[in-house]
Amino acid sequence: MAYLLNRSTAVAVIGAGSMGAGIAQLAAQSGHAVRLHDAQAGAAAAALGRIAADLDGAVKRGKLQADERATVLARISAADTLDALGGCGLVVEAIVERLDVKQGLFRALEKLLASDAVLATNTSSISITAVAQGLQHPQRLIGWHFFNPATRMKLVEIIRGVETDQALVPAMHALSKAWGKTSVDAPNTPGFIVNRVARPYYAEGLRLLAEGLAPAAAIDKLMVEAGGFALGPFELMDLIGLDVNLSVTESVFQATAYDPRYAPHVIQQELVRSGRFGRKTGRGFYDHGKDAAPRSVPTVAVAASPHTLPTLHFASHPGPLLPLLQRLQAAGIHVAAREGLPDDTFVMGDTHIALTDGRTAAERGAANDGAPLLLLDLARDYATTTHLGAAANLAGAAHLPALAGVLAAANIALIELADVAGLALMRTVCCLANEAADVMTWTGTTARDIDTAMLLGTAYPIGPLAWADALGAARVSGVLANLQAHYGEVRYRRAPALSRARFDNARFHG
Ligand SMILES: NC(=O)c1ccc[n+]([C@@H]2O[C@H](COP(=O)([O-])OP(=O)(O)OC[C@H]3O[C@@H](n4cnc5c(N)ncnc54)[C@H](O)[C@@H]3O)[C@@H](O)[C@H]2O)c1
């Protein structure tokens, strides 16, 4: 069957909450006549008010002409009853996230609408197949997952259920494009792409915090300054709402038959139990009140004195640390190569400094009779980062200030981390890449769709699979293997696609 969805298609949006209002506005801005319905009396009218206010803002900022504002608003009407939606060619459902309620709604809609009307659900966590269950024409129901705020976020995920007509997919991609969105094909598996691949960002952050890697503010600082993420995991959870974030985690956990990898963390559960939901309640990981103390992240004080900074001796294969070496050299530090040093390391006096590989400094130092060892965390770009994290074994701790002195010459601040396996950024990035590779493996989703979704849906600095390509599948796989050995937990099991890429020396992005 051919599906024709264009400006002349009348669109019904059901549910006039945050998502429905945004989707209705978007549809009207794209030229459609829109009918907005909500079960709660007055909700659609209130949403129209919010839409008008948003358009007013656009006019004030010079992004929209006043007459266009009027035209867009005139295209949207509130529909008091479901019956008033008859004749619409596309329904976008954005009601409460409950399967029984969504199923009931679509079954009622089938009675009102033509048999070729397209039914789209904006569910973030429910199986599209389940939503379509019991319909007479389940082939015309599809997942169309927008992100909040729908008017501004560029991404939509398009999800087929078992019964969804394949011919509907290109029509939805075309419509997404006409609405100014970038669309990806996402699998009908828990969390689709974005809400699934992003899980380790929160989960590993919470585990690192629990294990005492560093305070939340220090972890956030590293993820932003050294990692290039827009927000650290704790700031982000506070923004999303800890309750909302926990409920996504719980729904993925449940839908994966309680795979322990997705288990909610007790720190988050406790904050939610105490009503600390983040910004919206004024407190979460951080205090957001007016009188909140400014956040400070202590950095390692530079060692007092030496008149001359030590010479650094680098391994012949410094790996990802090469740009750091070049930067330090440009800052006046004397560097020289030394034969026989392990890859990804350098030496400062009698202190060995190595890029983390997922083992603790204690474990690596023990292989060298407990000699002083410092482990550096990953940076997105060692040539420009303003901060770096480092951990030490017992004998190495006294040498952190000397390292801070060397880094300070290149204007890099050092954040002290506890000796927790994989540190902050390396561990998080490897887990994100592994999750992405898992989605690829088990659902056939392309690397391009996954990375596009993560770039546009979460504002990561680089797609997790492109990041894995840059680090090399062997390195990512090695870090995960070390984490698995250290913790003895299945959560760090490697995705088959990652293991294959490692042995084939292959890249995810061709
Ligand atoms: N908020 C997000 O960030 C986000 C992002 C993507 C997808 N989603 C999904 O979008 C949907 C809506 O989320 P939201 O955040 O806009 O919720 P919301 O609570 O802001 O709004 C839901 C609206 O639906 C109405 N409603 C409930 N049952 C109804 C029914 N049977 N018929 C008509 N109206 C009904 C409610 O009165 C409410 O106004 C959910 O499925 C959610 O999972 C949310």
The ligand as an SDF file (V2000), in Angstrom:
LIG
                    3D

 44 48  0  0  0  0  0  0  0  0999 V2000
    8.7060   13.9990   28.0450 N   0  0  0  0  0  0  0  0  0  0  0  0
    9.6390   13.5010   27.2570 C   0  0  0  0  0  0  0  0  0  0  0  0
   10.8140   13.8740   27.3410 O   0  0  0  0  0  0  0  0  0  0  0  0
    9.2770   12.4920   26.2170 C   0  0  0  0  0  0  0  0  0  0  0  0
   10.1210   12.3190   25.1090 C   0  0  0  0  0  0  0  0  0  0  0  0
    9.7540   11.4200   24.1150 C   0  0  0  0  0  0  0  0  0  0  0  0
    8.5800   10.6960   24.2340 C   0  0  0  0  0  0  0  0  0  0  0  0
    7.7860   10.8710   25.3400 N   0  0  0  0  0  0  0  0  0  0  0  0
    6.5330   10.1120   25.3750 C   0  0  0  0  0  0  0  0  0  0  0  0
    5.4830   10.9580   24.9570 O   0  0  0  0  0  0  0  0  0  0  0  0
    4.2780   10.6200   25.6410 C   0  0  0  0  0  0  0  0  0  0  0  0
    3.7650   11.8330   26.3850 C   0  0  0  0  0  0  0  0  0  0  0  0
    4.7490   12.3090   27.2540 O   0  0  0  0  0  0  0  0  0  0  0  0
    4.6700   13.7660   27.9110 P   0  0  0  0  0  0  0  0  0  0  0  0
    5.9660   13.9790   28.6010 O   0  0  0  0  0  0  0  0  0  0  0  0
    4.2090   14.7420   26.9120 O   0  0  0  0  0  0  0  0  0  0  0  0
    3.5440   13.5240   29.0080 O   0  0  0  0  0  0  0  0  0  0  0  0
    2.6290   14.6080   29.7450 P   0  0  0  0  0  0  0  0  0  0  0  0
    2.2700   14.0070   31.0390 O   0  0  0  0  0  0  0  0  0  0  0  0
    3.2840   15.9510   29.7100 O   0  0  0  0  0  0  0  0  0  0  0  0
    1.3320   14.6810   28.8120 O   0  0  0  0  0  0  0  0  0  0  0  0
    0.4690   13.6150   28.5900 C   0  0  0  0  0  0  0  0  0  0  0  0
   -0.8960   14.1720   28.2890 C   0  0  0  0  0  0  0  0  0  0  0  0
   -1.7360   13.1050   27.8370 O   0  0  0  0  0  0  0  0  0  0  0  0
   -3.0350   13.2940   28.3840 C   0  0  0  0  0  0  0  0  0  0  0  0
   -3.7130   11.9970   28.3810 N   0  0  0  0  0  0  0  0  0  0  0  0
   -3.5240   10.9540   29.2020 C   0  0  0  0  0  0  0  0  0  0  0  0
   -4.3190    9.9250   28.8480 N   0  0  0  0  0  0  0  0  0  0  0  0
   -5.0340   10.3370   27.7670 C   0  0  0  0  0  0  0  0  0  0  0  0
   -5.9880    9.7270   26.9210 C   0  0  0  0  0  0  0  0  0  0  0  0
   -6.3920    8.4680   27.1420 N   0  0  0  0  0  0  0  0  0  0  0  0
   -6.4740   10.4310   25.8910 N   0  0  0  0  0  0  0  0  0  0  0  0
   -6.0710   11.6990   25.6670 C   0  0  0  0  0  0  0  0  0  0  0  0
   -5.1780   12.3320   26.4370 N   0  0  0  0  0  0  0  0  0  0  0  0
   -4.6460   11.6560   27.4620 C   0  0  0  0  0  0  0  0  0  0  0  0
   -2.7970   13.8730   29.7570 C   0  0  0  0  0  0  0  0  0  0  0  0
   -3.9340   14.5580   30.2180 O   0  0  0  0  0  0  0  0  0  0  0  0
   -1.5940   14.8000   29.4970 C   0  0  0  0  0  0  0  0  0  0  0  0
   -2.0160   16.1040   29.1700 O   0  0  0  0  0  0  0  0  0  0  0  0
    4.6290    9.4320   26.5180 C   0  0  0  0  0  0  0  0  0  0  0  0
    4.3530    8.2540   25.8120 O   0  0  0  0  0  0  0  0  0  0  0  0
    6.1180    9.5880   26.7290 C   0  0  0  0  0  0  0  0  0  0  0  0
    6.7440    8.3700   27.0230 O   0  0  0  0  0  0  0  0  0  0  0  0
    8.0920   11.7590   26.3090 C   0  0  0  0  0  0  0  0  0  0  0  0
  1  2  1  0
  2  3  2  0
  2  4  1  0
  4  5  1  0
  4 44  2  0
  5  6  2  0
  6  7  1  0
  7  8  2  0
  8  9  1  0
  8 44  1  0
  9 10  1  0
  9 42  1  0
 10 11  1  0
 11 12  1  0
 11 40  1  0
 12 13  1  0
 13 14  1  0
 14 15  2  0
 14 16  1  0
 14 17  1  0
 17 18  1  0
 18 19  2  0
 18 20  1  0
 18 21  1  0
 21 22  1  0
 22 23  1  0
 23 24  1  0
 23 38  1  0
 24 25  1  0
 25 26  1  0
 25 36  1  0
 26 27  1  0
 26 35  1  0
 27 28  2  0
 28 29  1  0
 29 30  1  0
 29 35  2  0
 30 31  1  0
 30 32  2  0
 32 33  1  0
 33 34  2  0
 34 35  1  0
 36 37  1  0
 36 38  1  0
 38 39  1  0
 40 41  1  0
 40 42  1  0
 42 43  1  0
M  CHG  2   8   1  16  -1
M  END
$$$$
